[in-house]
Structure formats: structure tokens, C-alpha cells
Amino acid sequence: MDPVTDVDWSMGSHAAKLADWDAAIQLGKRVAGAGPPVPPEERARMREDLAGHVVHAEELVAELTGLHVAGFRSRAWAMGRGDWIRQNVGGLQRLMEPLAQRLLEHRPHRPSIARKAVGAQAGAILGYVSRRVLGQYDVFLPPDDEGLIYFVGPNLIEAERRYVLTPADFRLWVAIHEVTHRVQFSVAPWLRTFLGSMVDEYLGTVSLDSHQLMDQLKRAAEEAKTGGGPGGVLRLLTPEQRAIFDRTQAMMALLEGHASYVMNQVGTEHIPTLPRLKRALQARRQVRGVEQRLQRAIGFDQKVAQYDSGERFVREVVDRIGMSGFNLVWERREHLPQPGEIGDPAAWIARVAG
């Protein structure tokens, strides 16, 4: 044993012991690839452009919605795919801490092969997603990093080149979407805690009992035979977990739909090439074959569906009762749309706005 290299740097973190996160990052990077070659001067220009775009986006979002960011101004981080993977591994560890603590209570020393297996699974998924994501507002960053917004530079440039997009328009459009997410969590401080509590609630339902896990698998197999219950991987969820999943989906549809609505409404007036950008984004989302099956397996297709259903909800509410009426949603958690209300905006209006 080397007393230097074997020092435990996890600082008591259980999640750090649950998986080989270094292996996850390395595998993720291999799956991701570096992306298109970009000269240093083009990377520098992108960083400068995005720094200005996020500041401008804050002004445009406030002008449309009447909502303002509190605290630090938004700051852009133009990063590579590997940087994005590393940041999200850190976020994943923070989210998994309660579950990891439960798992390690009875087996404090997980076998190396088990840690590497979990790390490999996480790395493979993050590696794939890092090839697709354009920008991200990281909800669970430590307070000192509040205001940071990620932009995956290789993916932005790859899309600009493939679809022949105007970089200034495309980057501002993506910045508006991500800044809108920051605005949401700024005007509704309770939202971050509420989202975290739903994650904790779900992880608290994860069974560590092998008999219960077998019952879940049997029920999923029976539903697959009869065609009952939800499709795909959702069949593995217990009824309690499905209820949590439905509530989470409704909230995420609101957040993603609102950001899409804002970026498109602002773009109508401030982004000349908006129709071309929308066509390009739609084309970029179209995948087939193995990639389509992979997206379904990891739930990536659900995120795309959230954009569409959520944007329809926001648009209809704003059309009926105006932006000030819609903004009631940020006042308290009881105003969040319930699962059935995303597809029935009138029901939400009747319940919340009277």
C-alpha cells in the first residue's frame, strides 16, 4: 500500500465509494470523442461571444417575462465534452449520496468490479449525452458557482457547420433557453429544494431487498405480456415510483416548455434566422435505429417530448390569461401543474388562476 496514493480524498462521501467515478469520466470521454477540430482563435471567439450572449439573454428574458435574475449575473462556460462529463459526474455524486449511504451501510467496502461496473454504466450514458447537449444550467451547483451556464462548444460548432447556421443567432438562441432556466430557479428559490426533495423521495423508494426486486421484475414481465401499464423501462417502477415519476415529468415539462417558449418568442423579434434555427434543431433531434433505441432506454426521448408538451402548455396559458397570469406558477409549489394538467391547461388555469 502506498500511503500517498491510497489516501481517501472522498471526505466521507458515500457516493464517491459507490462507483469508480474516475473510470466513468475516462470511459465517458472515449464515448464522447473530441468533436470537430476547432482552431484556438475560434474557441476564443466563441468564449467571448457567449459571455456577451448570456448578459444580453438576461435582458431579453426579463423584457418578455417580467422576471429577473437575483444575485450574480449569468456567466458562460464554453467547455469541451470532457469538461461537461466531469461536471455532471460531480452533480450525479451529490444526487446519489442518500442512496449510496443506504447501500453502503451493510457493505461499506464494495468490490472493485462492482464499482467499475457502475462507473462504466454512468460513463457510457454521460459520454453519449455529451455529444448531444448544447447548453445546460446546472441546478445543483455549489452556491459559489451559482450563475455558471455550460455551453458545449464542439456541439455548437458541429451544429452550426452541419446546418449552415449563423453562429451569433444560434448561440444567442441557446443562451436564451439556458438563461431562462436560471431565471426560473432565481424567482422561485423553493424550486431547487423541491426538485431535490423529489429526487430524494424517489431514491428512498429504491428497494435493496432482492425479493422485492424480483417481484418488480415479475410484475414488469406480466405487464409486458398483457400490454398493461406503462411502456419500456417504466414497467420496472413500483406504483409509488410511477407516481413520483409522473409528478417529476410534469414539473420538467413546465421548465423545459417555458424555456422553449421564451427562446422562440424572444427569437421572433430578435433573431432574424429563427425559422432556419428551428428547422435545424428539429432535424438534429431526428434519430433512427440503434441511436433511437438508446435514447428510449436512457430516457433521452422523454426530454424532447417535454419540450413540445410543455411549450404547448405555456403558450396556451399565456394566450388565455397573459404572462402575469402564467407567472403565478412560480409563487409556490402548489401552483406547479399536476401530471394531468400539462395536457389540459384549462384545468390548471381553473385551479390556480380561478
N, C-alpha and C positions, 0 to 999 in steps of 0.2 A: 504493500500500500504506500502510495506517495502522499505524505502529509500535506503537500501543497496542492496537488491536482485533485485530491479527494475531499477537499473542504466543501461542506454543504453550503451553497450560496442561496438556497431556496428560502432562507429566513423564516422557516416554519410553514411555508406554503404547502398545502396538501396537493394541490393541483400540479405543482412542479414535480411531485413524485409519482403522479398518476401515469404520465406518459413521457416518452423521450422527446421532449419538445425541440431539442437541437436537431434530432433526426427528422422531425416534422418539417422544420424550416429548410433543411438541406434537400429533402425529397420534394417539398413544395417548389423550391427554386428550379429543380430539374424538370418538373412537370410544366412549370410556367414558361421556361425559356426566357431569353433576354428581351425578346421583341425585336422590332425593326431597328436597324442601325440609325443612330441619331447623332450628328456631329455636336461637339461641345458647345459651339456657338448657338445652335438651335435649341439645345437644352437650356442654356442660359436665357435665351429669349422667351422660352415657354415659362420659366420661373418668374420672370419679370411680368409677362402678360397676365399670368394667373394671379399674381399679387394684386394687380390693379383690378382684375375682374371681380374678385371676391368683395372688394370695397365698393365697387360700382353696383354689384349684385345686392348688397345690403340696402343701398339707397332705392333700387328699383323694387325690391320686395316690400320695403316699408311703404313706398308710394302706392302700390296696388292693394296691399292687405291692411295697412294701418298698424302693422306690428313691427316692433323694433327690437334689435338685439340689445341685451343688457350686458354690462361688463366689457371685456376686451373686444376689440374689433376682430373680425374673422381674419385668419391668416392662412395662406395657401402653402401646402407642402407638395411640391411636384416630386414624385417618388418613382422608383422602379418597382417592378413586380416583386422582387425580393424584399424590398422595404415594406411593401403592403402586407406581405405574408408575415413578416416579423411582427409588425404592429398588431395584426389580428390574432396571432398566436398569443400575444400578451393579453389581449381582450378575452380570448377564449379561456385562458387560465383563470382570469378573475371571475368569469361567469361560472366556471365549473368547480370553484373552490368548495361550496357546500356539499356537492355530490361527492367530490374527491375525499372530503373529510369522512363521510359516511363509509365509503368504500374501504378506506384505509384504517378504520377503527379496529377491525378484526384482523386485517392483514397489512400491517404497517410497512412491510418490505415486499413490494410487488416484484415478481420475477422479471428479469431484464427482457425476456422475449415478449411478455405481456405489455410492458412499457413501450417497446419498439413497435408492437402491433398497433397500439392506439395512436402512437406518433405517426406511423405510416398512413393510417386512415385519414387523420386530420391533415397531414401534409398533402396528400393526394387531392383532397377536396379543395383546400385553400389554393393549391397550385393551379387547379383548373379555374377557380373563380377569379384568381388574379389576372387571368388572361381576358376576362370579360368586363370586369368592373372599370368604370371610367372615373368616378369620384366617390367619396364617402365622408359623411360626417360621423365620427366615432362617438357614439353616445356615452360609452363607458370609459373615456379617457380620464386619467387623474386630474384633479382640479387645476394643477399648474399648467396643464396642456390645453385647457378649455379654449376653444376658438380655432383650433387647428382643423383644417379641412384637407383631406387627402385627394390628390389627383394623380392617377396612374399614367405618367407621361407616355410610355410606349403605346398604351392602348388608345390614348387620344390621337397620337400621331398616326398610328396604324389606321384608325377610322377616317381621319382626315385625308390620308393618301388613297385609301381604297375607294372612298365615295366622293372624292374630289370636293371636299368641304372647305369653306372659308374659315381658317383657324380662329380668327378673332370672334366670329359669330358662334362657332361651335363651342369654344372654351367658355365664353360668357354664358351660353345656354346651360351648359353643365354646371357652371358655378352658381347660377340662379337656383337650380334644383338643390344643390347641397347646402347653400346658404339658407334656403327655406327650411331645411331640416333643423339647422341650428336655431333659427328663429322660433320654430315650434317648441323646442325644449327650453328656450330662453323665456318665452312669455308664459309657459306653463311649467314652472320648476318642479311641480309634483309629478310630471310625466316620466322623468328619468327614474324616480323611485318606484313608480307604479310599474313601469316596464321591468325593472329589476325584480320586483316582487313577483311578477308573473313568471319570470324565468325560474326564480327560487321555488315557486309553488309547483311548477312542472317538475323540476329536478327532485323535489320532495316526494313526488309520486312514483319515481323510478324504483321499481322493486329490485331488491338484492336477493330475494328468495328464489331459488331455482324452480320450486314447484309453481309459484305464481308466474314465473316467466314461461313455463311450459303451458300453463293454462292460457296465457295470452297468445302463444303460438297456435294452440289448438283452435281457439276462437277465430283467429285470423284465417286459418285454413278452412274452417267451416264457412265463414262469410265469403271466402273466395269461391267455394263450391256453389253456394246458393245465390251469389250475386248480391247479397245483403251488405249493409254497412258501407263505409267509405272505401275508396279505391286505393291501390298502391300500398305504400308503406304505412299509411294511416290506419290500416287494418291492425297493425301491431299495437296501437294505442288502446288503453283501457277507456271505458266511458268517461271517467274523471279526466283523463288526459285529453280526450277529444274535446271536452267542454272548454278546457284551458286553451287548447289549440284554436278553437273557433273564436274565443274572445281575443286571442293574440292576433289572429288573422284579420279580424275586424279593425283592430287598432292599427295594424301595419298598413291595411288598405287605406285608412284615413291618412296616415302620414305620407305614404308614397303617392297617393292620389292627389293630395293637397300640393305636394311639391311639383308634381307633373302639371297640375292645373296652373300653378303660379308661373312655372317656366314657359308654358305655352301662351298664357295671357300676356305676360310681360314681353315675350318674344314677338307677339303680333305687332306691337308698336315699336320695339327697339331692335329687333333682329331681322334685317332685310331678307336673309336667305332661310327663314324659318321653314317654309314648305319643304325645301330640299333637306334640311336637317331632320325633319320628322320622317321623311321617306327613308333616309339613310338609317335612322335608328330602328325603324320598323324592319328594314331589310337585315340589319345586324342581328336582330332578335330571332330571325328565322333559322332554325337548325333542324337537321334531319338525322335519321339513322342512329348510330351509337351515341352521338352527342345529345340527341333529343332524349334518348333513354337515360343517359347520365343525368341530364338536368331534372328529369322527373324523379330519379332516385334520390337526389340530394335536395329536392325542393326548390330548385332554381326557377322552375316554370311557375311556381306559386308567386314569386316576386313579380314576374312580368304580369300575371293576372291581377295582382294588387294594384299596379299602375293604372290599369284600364278600369276596373270596377270602382276603385277609389276616386279616380278623376271624374267619372260619371256622377258619383255621389256628390262630390264637392260642387261640380258645375250646376247640378240641378238645385241644390240648396241655395247657392249664391243667386241663381236666376230667380228663385222664388222669394227669398227673404233678404237678399243683399249680403254684402261682405260682413257687415256688423252683426247680422243675424247668425251667419255661419261661425263667426269668431266666438260665439257662446261655447263652442266645443272645447275651447282652451281654458275655460273658467274652472272646471272641476272634473274629476274623474267620472262622476255620474253623467256628465254630458257626452262622454265618448259614445260613438254609435255601438249599439249592440249587434251581435252577429247578423240577425235578420234585417237590420236597418240599412246596411250598406247597399243592398239591392232594393230598398224601399225608403228613399229619402223622405217621403211624406210622413212616414211613421216617426222618423227622428224629429222632424220639424214639429209634429203634433206633441211629442213628448217633451222636447226641450224648449222650443220657442213658443209653444202654445198656439 
